[in-house]
């Protein structure tokens, strides 16, 4: 049931059901690795405890190869022990992000399953650092 609710939240937040038929611009610009990492974290939230170490993502390699490769090579960072949560609105914190920021910000996955580009100050504030 929880997985179904998370999947529904993901579909709603990503714009599925609209007539455009395309992913939101922000997700496209974020790249395959971060998009897959968000999907991996949604699946993980529905199937058990939160991810606590690198080894926990290994079981998802077949379904999310770019995400697992990014975590393993350090280009994607997971905030271990955090995950996708239901009912989180504007107060959503960062649970994963691209390790190397781009010129105008850093792409991040928020605990409400949203992918968003954050400035350095926003990343710091939403990371709780």
C-alpha positions as CSV (number, residue, x, y, z in Angstrom):
1,X,0.0,0.0,0.0
2,X,2.8,2.4,0.9
3,X,4.6,1.7,-2.3
4,X,1.4,2.4,-4.3
5,X,0.9,5.7,-2.5
6,X,4.6,6.7,-3.2
7,X,4.2,5.7,-6.8
8,X,1.1,7.8,-7.1
9,X,2.9,10.8,-5.5
10,X,5.7,10.3,-7.9
11,X,3.4,10.2,-10.9
12,X,1.6,13.3,-9.8
13,X,4.7,15.3,-9.0
14,X,6.4,14.4,-12.3
15,X,3.4,15.6,-14.4
16,X,2.2,12.2,-15.7
17,X,-1.3,12.4,-16.9
18,X,-0.8,15.7,-18.6
19,X,-1.2,16.0,-22.4
20,X,2.4,17.0,-23.0
21,X,3.7,13.5,-22.7
22,X,7.2,14.6,-21.8
23,X,9.1,14.8,-18.5
24,X,9.4,18.1,-16.8
25,X,12.4,20.2,-18.0
26,X,14.1,20.0,-14.6
27,X,14.2,16.3,-14.7
28,X,15.6,16.2,-18.2
29,X,18.4,18.6,-17.3
30,X,19.2,16.7,-14.1
31,X,20.4,13.7,-16.1
32,X,19.7,10.0,-16.1
33,X,21.7,9.2,-13.0
34,X,19.8,11.6,-10.7
35,X,16.4,10.6,-12.2
36,X,17.2,7.0,-11.7
37,X,18.4,7.7,-8.2
38,X,15.1,9.3,-7.3
39,X,13.3,6.3,-8.7
40,X,15.5,3.9,-6.8
41,X,14.8,5.8,-3.6
42,X,11.1,5.7,-4.2
43,X,11.3,2.0,-4.7
44,X,13.5,1.6,-1.6
45,X,11.0,3.6,0.5
46,X,8.2,1.2,-0.5
47,X,10.2,-2.0,0.1
48,X,11.9,-1.6,3.5
49,X,14.3,0.3,5.6
50,X,16.1,3.5,4.4
51,X,19.4,3.2,2.6
52,X,22.2,3.3,5.1
53,X,25.4,2.6,3.1
54,X,26.7,2.1,-0.4
55,X,26.2,-1.6,-0.3
56,X,22.4,-1.1,0.1
57,X,22.1,0.3,-3.5
58,X,23.8,-2.7,-5.1
59,X,20.6,-4.8,-5.3
60,X,19.1,-2.1,-7.5
61,X,21.9,-2.1,-10.1
62,X,19.9,-4.1,-12.7
63,X,17.0,-1.6,-12.7
64,X,18.9,1.6,-12.1
65,X,22.4,1.2,-13.5
66,X,23.2,4.9,-13.9
67,X,22.2,5.7,-10.3
68,X,24.2,2.8,-8.8
69,X,27.2,3.7,-11.0
70,X,26.9,7.4,-9.8
71,X,26.8,6.4,-6.2
72,X,29.7,4.1,-6.6
73,X,31.9,6.6,-8.5
74,X,31.0,9.5,-6.2
75,X,29.2,11.7,-8.8
76,X,25.9,11.2,-6.9
77,X,25.6,11.5,-3.1
78,X,22.9,10.0,-0.9
79,X,22.2,11.3,2.5
80,X,22.3,7.9,4.2
81,X,19.4,7.2,6.6
82,X,17.1,9.6,4.8
83,X,14.5,8.6,2.2
84,X,11.3,9.5,0.4
85,X,8.5,10.4,2.8
86,X,4.8,10.9,2.3
87,X,3.0,14.1,3.2
88,X,6.1,16.4,2.9
89,X,5.5,19.7,1.3
90,X,7.7,22.8,1.1
91,X,9.7,21.7,4.1
92,X,11.2,18.7,2.2
93,X,14.9,18.2,2.8
94,X,17.6,17.0,0.4
95,X,18.1,13.2,0.4
96,X,20.4,13.0,-2.6
97,X,22.3,15.3,-4.9
98,X,24.8,15.6,-7.7
99,X,28.2,15.8,-6.0
100,X,29.7,18.4,-8.4
101,X,27.5,21.4,-8.8
102,X,26.9,23.0,-12.2
103,X,27.4,26.8,-12.7
104,X,23.9,27.8,-11.6
105,X,23.2,25.3,-8.9
106,X,23.1,21.6,-7.8
107,X,20.4,19.1,-8.9
108,X,19.0,17.4,-5.8
109,X,16.3,14.9,-4.9
110,X,14.1,16.1,-2.1
111,X,12.3,13.8,0.4
112,X,9.0,14.5,-1.3
113,X,10.4,12.8,-4.5
114,X,10.9,16.1,-6.3
115,X,14.0,16.8,-8.4
116,X,15.0,20.4,-8.1
117,X,18.0,22.6,-8.9
118,X,19.1,24.4,-5.8
119,X,21.5,27.3,-5.3
120,X,24.5,26.7,-2.9
121,X,22.6,28.5,-0.1
122,X,19.3,26.5,-0.8
123,X,21.3,23.2,-0.8
124,X,22.9,24.1,2.5
125,X,19.5,25.1,4.0
126,X,17.6,22.1,2.8
127,X,20.4,19.7,3.8
128,X,20.3,20.8,7.4
129,X,24.1,21.6,7.3
